[in-house]
Amino acid sequence: MAQLAKGQWTEEQAWDWYDRQGWIRGWCGYPSNCTGRVAMWQEYGHAEVAQQIEREFALAQSIGYNAVRAIIQFEVWRFEHDSFMKNLEEYLTLADRYGIRVMLCLGNDCTVPKSVFTPVVFGEQKVDWGYHSGIKRGPHAGGYNEPGYMLLDDSAYENDYYDMVSELADVYGQDRRIQIWDVWNEIGASRRGNLSLKAMETFFEILRSKKVSQPLTADGWNHFEENEIEKRAMDLSDVITFHSYKEYSVMVELIARLKKLYRRPLINNEWLNRYENNRVQEIFPLFWLEKVGSYNWGLMQGYSQTYEPWGGYFAREDFLNGKLDLRGWQHDLFRFNGLPYDPNEISIIRHFCSMADERQ
């Protein structure tokens, strides 16, 4: 068992917190009228975004969801600070109105190489129709060889990242509307290796120095390979969050492995990939049975187009030889108009959410 970091919860503390939450079940992604995080958090067009956020919170509540994972955008905090803080407060207020608690994600290694990186420009965010993430050259486009890039890699901005975490901890570190701090999304992804290691560790240190009341976590995503930076992330975590878009048998094996390794509460905060047979019909009941929290990717079809395939799929051999069927949706549960993509999926979600409430 790894030695506890300073301020890290014990296994007993983590389980005591987790058992008091009830079954955590929700989603992550962006409002339907947003191409991504900039559109979601910026001031431009925010009134319409807030209206859509509330509609989606109401929809999520109607199927039994009680949690949402929201990934923030550093550039919006840095360059539109006051409106970002106002918009974040509004987001938390709306979530609370519909009985939804927030996992707030701070750092993110899922990005594109510097050669195709586009600096944030505020205002209307153009939709690149027909491409996952709403842009042709997004993180999942495939064919990249160089590391992903973010402003954190520029020493002029590094301390600003720490200031952001410090401010959010001061404002929301005791706020019950924040359920979990997701310190880093997919550390080491996008070929970044250890580039974000120092920042991730510093984020943990800042939050713990502020004595926040919520648990801290950083997401694992590459579980069946030796990956020291991912192991470091999970060793620092109070509760274990992991991503897997794989089929049922792989998910069963992964849950068993993580339970044995960490003996802490497990939460899958990214799943649902119909192309990989990672489907509601099998995976959602499994999470209920194993008491694993869950956040599927995508609530409603939208401008981010996460219902479209990852771009890298189109270069795969199994697609080119006709063995991978990319018809239908990859992620998301509801159409633009609020009707289900698959009514059977929604029926299953409602049923197991109801069973979870009866189990409490």
C-alpha positions as CSV (number, residue, x, y, z in Angstrom):
1,M,0.0,0.0,0.0
2,A,1.4,3.4,-0.9
3,Q,2.3,5.8,1.9
4,L,-0.3,8.5,2.4
5,A,0.5,11.9,1.0
6,K,0.3,14.9,3.4
7,G,-3.4,15.6,4.0
8,Q,-4.6,12.6,1.9
9,W,-7.7,10.8,3.3
10,T,-7.3,7.3,4.7
11,E,-9.2,4.4,3.1
12,E,-11.6,4.6,6.0
13,Q,-12.3,8.3,5.5
14,A,-12.8,7.8,1.8
15,W,-15.3,5.0,2.3
16,D,-17.1,6.9,5.0
17,W,-17.6,9.8,2.6
18,Y,-18.5,7.5,-0.3
19,D,-21.1,5.6,1.6
20,R,-22.9,8.8,2.6
21,Q,-23.2,10.0,-1.0
22,G,-25.6,7.3,-2.3
23,W,-24.8,5.9,-5.8
24,I,-23.1,8.7,-7.8
25,R,-24.4,8.6,-11.4
26,G,-24.2,11.3,-14.0
27,W,-22.5,12.6,-17.1
28,C,-19.8,14.8,-18.5
29,G,-19.6,16.9,-21.6
30,Y,-20.8,20.3,-22.8
31,P,-24.2,21.9,-23.2
32,S,-25.8,21.1,-26.5
33,N,-25.3,24.7,-27.8
34,C,-21.5,24.8,-27.0
35,T,-18.7,23.5,-29.2
36,G,-16.5,23.0,-26.1
37,R,-15.2,24.5,-22.9
38,V,-14.5,28.0,-24.2
39,A,-18.1,28.4,-25.4
40,M,-19.4,26.9,-22.1
41,W,-17.6,29.3,-19.8
42,Q,-17.0,32.5,-21.7
43,E,-19.1,35.6,-21.4
44,Y,-20.1,35.8,-25.1
45,G,-23.6,34.3,-25.5
46,H,-23.7,33.2,-21.9
47,A,-27.4,33.8,-21.4
48,E,-28.3,31.3,-24.0
49,V,-25.7,28.8,-22.7
50,A,-27.2,29.1,-19.1
51,Q,-30.7,28.4,-20.4
52,Q,-29.5,25.3,-22.1
53,I,-27.5,24.2,-19.0
54,E,-30.7,24.4,-17.0
55,R,-32.7,22.5,-19.6
56,E,-30.1,19.7,-19.5
57,F,-30.0,19.6,-15.7
58,A,-33.8,19.2,-15.7
59,L,-33.5,16.4,-18.3
60,A,-30.8,14.7,-16.3
61,Q,-32.8,14.9,-13.1
62,S,-35.8,13.3,-14.9
63,I,-33.9,10.1,-15.6
64,G,-32.4,9.8,-12.1
65,Y,-29.0,11.4,-12.5
66,N,-27.5,13.2,-9.6
67,A,-24.0,14.3,-10.7
68,V,-22.2,16.1,-13.4
69,R,-18.5,16.4,-14.3
70,A,-17.5,19.8,-15.5
71,I,-14.1,20.6,-17.0
72,I,-13.0,24.2,-16.8
73,Q,-10.8,26.1,-19.2
74,F,-7.8,27.9,-17.9
75,E,-7.8,30.6,-20.5
76,V,-11.4,31.7,-19.6
77,W,-10.4,32.0,-16.0
78,R,-7.2,33.9,-16.9
79,F,-8.5,36.3,-19.5
80,E,-12.2,36.7,-18.5
81,H,-11.7,36.1,-14.8
82,D,-14.7,38.0,-13.3
83,S,-17.3,36.6,-15.8
84,F,-15.9,33.1,-15.5
85,M,-16.3,33.2,-11.7
86,K,-19.8,34.5,-12.1
87,N,-20.7,31.8,-14.6
88,L,-19.2,29.1,-12.5
89,E,-21.3,30.3,-9.5
90,E,-24.4,30.2,-11.7
91,Y,-23.6,26.7,-12.9
92,L,-23.3,25.4,-9.4
93,T,-26.5,27.2,-8.4
94,L,-28.4,25.6,-11.3
95,A,-27.0,22.2,-10.6
96,D,-28.1,22.4,-7.0
97,R,-31.6,23.4,-8.0
98,Y,-31.9,20.1,-9.8
99,G,-30.3,17.9,-7.1
100,I,-27.1,17.5,-9.1
101,R,-23.6,17.8,-7.5
102,V,-20.5,18.8,-9.4
103,M,-17.2,17.1,-10.0
104,L,-15.0,20.0,-11.0
105,C,-12.1,19.1,-13.2
106,L,-9.1,21.5,-13.1
107,G,-6.2,20.2,-15.2
108,N,-6.4,18.4,-18.6
109,D,-3.8,16.6,-20.7
110,C,-6.2,15.8,-23.5
111,T,-5.0,18.3,-26.0
112,V,-3.4,18.7,-29.5
113,P,0.2,19.3,-30.5
114,K,1.6,22.8,-30.7
115,S,1.8,22.5,-34.4
116,V,-2.0,22.5,-34.6
117,F,-2.8,24.3,-31.4
118,T,-5.0,27.3,-31.8
119,P,-4.9,30.1,-29.2
120,V,-8.3,30.8,-27.6
121,V,-10.2,33.5,-29.3
122,F,-13.3,34.6,-27.4
123,G,-16.6,35.2,-29.1
124,E,-18.6,33.0,-31.5
125,Q,-17.1,29.5,-31.6
126,K,-17.4,28.1,-35.1
127,V,-18.8,24.5,-35.5
128,D,-16.8,22.3,-37.8
129,W,-19.6,20.0,-38.8
130,G,-19.0,16.3,-39.1
131,Y,-16.1,16.0,-36.7
132,H,-15.9,14.6,-33.1
133,S,-15.2,17.5,-30.7
134,G,-16.7,19.9,-33.3
135,I,-13.3,20.4,-34.9
136,K,-11.4,18.5,-37.6
137,R,-8.1,18.6,-35.8
138,G,-9.2,17.8,-32.2
139,P,-7.4,15.6,-29.6
140,H,-9.0,12.4,-31.0
141,A,-8.3,13.1,-34.7
142,G,-5.4,10.6,-34.8
143,G,-2.1,10.7,-36.7
144,Y,-0.3,12.9,-34.2
145,N,3.3,12.1,-33.1
146,E,4.4,15.1,-31.0
147,P,3.2,15.9,-27.4
148,G,0.0,17.8,-26.8
149,Y,0.5,21.4,-25.8
150,M,-1.2,23.8,-23.3
151,L,-0.3,27.2,-21.9
152,L,1.0,25.5,-18.8
153,D,4.1,24.6,-20.9
154,D,4.9,28.3,-21.1
155,S,6.6,29.3,-17.9
156,A,5.0,32.7,-18.0
157,Y,1.6,31.1,-17.2
158,E,2.6,28.3,-14.8
159,N,2.0,30.3,-11.6
160,D,-1.3,31.5,-13.0
161,Y,-2.5,27.9,-13.1
162,Y,-1.6,27.6,-9.4
163,D,-3.4,30.9,-8.6
164,M,-6.5,29.6,-10.3
165,V,-6.5,26.4,-8.1
166,S,-5.8,28.5,-5.0
167,E,-8.7,30.8,-5.7
168,L,-11.2,28.1,-6.5
169,A,-10.1,26.2,-3.3
170,D,-10.7,29.4,-1.3
171,V,-14.1,30.1,-2.8
172,Y,-15.5,26.5,-3.0
173,G,-13.4,24.3,-0.8
174,Q,-16.2,24.0,1.8
175,D,-19.1,24.2,-0.6
176,R,-21.4,21.2,-0.6
177,R,-22.3,21.8,-4.3
178,I,-18.8,20.7,-5.2
179,Q,-18.8,16.9,-4.6
180,I,-15.3,16.0,-5.8
181,W,-12.2,17.9,-7.1
182,D,-11.0,16.2,-10.3
183,V,-7.4,17.4,-10.1
184,W,-6.3,16.3,-13.5
185,N,-7.9,14.7,-16.6
186,E,-5.9,11.9,-18.1
187,I,-2.5,12.8,-16.9
188,G,0.2,11.8,-19.5
189,A,-2.3,11.5,-22.3
190,S,-1.7,13.1,-25.8
191,R,1.9,11.8,-25.6
192,R,2.6,14.3,-22.8
193,G,4.4,11.8,-20.6
194,N,5.6,13.7,-17.4
195,L,5.1,17.2,-18.8
196,S,2.2,17.9,-16.4
197,L,3.6,16.0,-13.4
198,K,4.8,19.0,-11.4
199,A,1.6,20.9,-12.0
200,M,-0.6,18.0,-11.0
201,E,1.4,17.4,-7.8
202,T,1.2,21.1,-7.0
203,F,-2.6,21.2,-7.6
204,F,-2.9,18.4,-5.0
205,E,-0.7,20.3,-2.6
206,I,-2.6,23.5,-2.9
207,L,-6.0,21.9,-2.4
208,R,-4.8,20.0,0.6
209,S,-3.1,23.0,2.1
210,K,-6.5,24.8,1.9
211,K,-8.1,21.9,3.8
212,V,-10.9,21.5,1.3
213,S,-13.8,19.3,2.6
214,Q,-14.2,17.4,-0.6
215,P,-12.2,14.4,-1.8
216,L,-9.5,14.8,-4.5
217,T,-8.8,12.5,-7.4
218,A,-6.9,12.4,-10.7
219,D,-8.1,10.1,-13.5
220,G,-6.5,6.9,-14.6
221,W,-7.0,5.9,-18.2
222,N,-4.3,3.5,-19.3
223,H,-4.8,0.7,-16.7
224,F,-3.4,-2.4,-18.3
225,E,0.1,-1.0,-19.1
226,E,2.9,0.1,-16.9
227,N,2.4,3.9,-16.5
228,E,4.2,5.6,-13.6
229,I,2.6,9.0,-14.0
230,E,-0.8,7.5,-13.9
231,K,0.1,5.4,-10.9
232,R,1.3,8.6,-9.2
233,A,-2.0,10.3,-9.9
234,M,-4.0,7.4,-8.4
235,D,-1.6,7.1,-5.4
236,L,-2.3,10.7,-4.6
237,S,-6.1,10.3,-4.9
238,D,-8.6,10.0,-2.0
239,V,-11.1,8.2,-4.3
240,I,-10.1,6.4,-7.5
241,T,-11.5,7.7,-10.8
242,F,-10.8,5.9,-14.0
243,H,-11.8,6.1,-17.7
244,S,-12.7,3.1,-19.8
245,Y,-14.6,2.9,-23.1
246,K,-14.1,-0.9,-23.4
247,E,-16.6,-3.7,-23.5
248,Y,-18.2,-5.5,-20.6
249,S,-15.7,-8.3,-20.0
250,V,-12.8,-5.8,-20.0
251,M,-14.7,-3.5,-17.6
252,V,-15.3,-6.4,-15.2
253,E,-11.6,-7.3,-15.2
254,L,-10.6,-3.6,-14.7
255,I,-12.9,-3.1,-11.7
256,A,-11.6,-6.2,-10.1
257,R,-8.0,-5.1,-10.6
258,L,-8.6,-1.5,-9.3
259,K,-10.4,-2.8,-6.2
260,K,-7.5,-5.1,-5.4
261,L,-4.8,-2.4,-6.0
262,Y,-6.4,0.5,-4.2
263,R,-9.1,-0.6,-1.8
264,R,-10.8,2.8,-2.2
265,P,-14.1,3.8,-3.7
266,L,-14.1,3.6,-7.5
267,I,-15.8,6.0,-9.9
268,N,-15.7,5.7,-13.7
269,N,-16.0,9.3,-14.8
270,E,-15.8,8.6,-18.6
271,W,-17.6,5.7,-20.3
272,L,-20.1,5.0,-23.1
273,N,-18.6,4.1,-26.5
274,R,-21.1,2.1,-28.5
275,Y,-18.5,1.3,-31.2
276,E,-16.5,-0.6,-28.6
277,N,-19.6,-2.4,-27.2
278,N,-19.3,-0.1,-24.2
279,R,-23.1,0.3,-23.9
280,V,-25.7,1.3,-21.4
281,Q,-27.4,-2.1,-21.5
282,E,-24.4,-3.9,-20.0
283,I,-22.2,-1.3,-18.3
284,F,-24.7,0.8,-16.3
285,P,-26.1,-2.3,-14.4
286,L,-22.5,-3.4,-13.8
287,F,-21.7,-0.2,-12.1
288,W,-24.8,-0.4,-10.0
289,L,-24.0,-4.0,-9.0
290,E,-20.3,-3.2,-8.1
291,K,-21.3,0.1,-6.4
292,V,-19.0,2.0,-8.8
293,G,-19.9,5.6,-9.4
294,S,-20.3,6.6,-13.1
295,Y,-20.3,9.5,-15.5
296,N,-21.0,8.6,-19.1
297,W,-19.7,11.0,-21.8
298,G,-22.4,13.2,-23.2
299,L,-26.0,13.9,-22.2
300,M,-27.4,15.6,-25.3
301,Q,-26.4,15.7,-29.0
302,G,-24.7,19.1,-29.6
303,Y,-22.2,21.3,-31.4
304,S,-19.3,19.4,-29.8
305,Q,-20.5,16.4,-31.9
306,T,-19.4,13.7,-29.5
307,Y,-22.0,11.5,-31.1
308,E,-19.7,11.4,-34.1
309,P,-16.7,8.9,-34.1
310,W,-13.3,9.9,-32.9
311,G,-11.4,10.9,-36.0
312,G,-8.7,8.2,-35.4
313,Y,-11.3,5.5,-36.1
314,F,-11.3,6.2,-39.8
315,A,-7.7,5.2,-40.2
316,R,-8.1,1.9,-38.3
317,E,-7.6,-1.4,-40.1
318,D,-10.9,-2.8,-38.8
319,F,-12.8,0.1,-40.2
320,L,-11.0,0.0,-43.6
321,N,-11.7,-3.7,-43.9
322,G,-15.4,-3.3,-43.0
323,K,-15.3,-4.9,-39.5
324,L,-15.8,-1.8,-37.5
325,D,-19.3,-0.3,-37.9
326,L,-19.3,3.5,-37.4
327,R,-22.9,4.0,-38.1
328,G,-25.0,5.2,-35.1
329,W,-23.6,7.3,-32.3
330,Q,-20.5,7.0,-30.2
331,H,-21.5,9.0,-27.1
332,D,-24.5,10.9,-25.9
333,L,-28.0,9.9,-24.7
334,F,-30.5,12.4,-26.1
335,R,-31.1,14.1,-29.5
336,F,-31.0,17.8,-30.1
337,N,-34.8,17.9,-29.5
338,G,-34.6,16.1,-26.1
339,L,-35.9,12.7,-27.3
340,P,-33.8,9.7,-26.5
341,Y,-31.3,8.3,-29.0
342,D,-32.3,4.9,-27.7
343,P,-35.4,4.7,-25.5
344,N,-34.3,1.4,-24.1
345,E,-31.1,3.0,-22.7
346,I,-33.1,5.6,-20.9
347,S,-35.4,3.0,-19.5
348,I,-32.4,1.0,-18.1
349,I,-30.9,4.2,-16.6
350,R,-34.2,5.1,-14.9
351,H,-34.6,1.6,-13.6
352,F,-31.2,1.3,-12.0
353,C,-31.2,4.8,-10.6
354,S,-34.5,3.9,-8.9
355,M,-33.0,0.7,-7.5
356,A,-30.1,2.7,-6.2
357,D,-32.4,5.0,-4.3
358,E,-34.2,2.1,-2.8
359,R,-30.9,0.6,-1.8
360,Q,-29.8,3.6,0.3
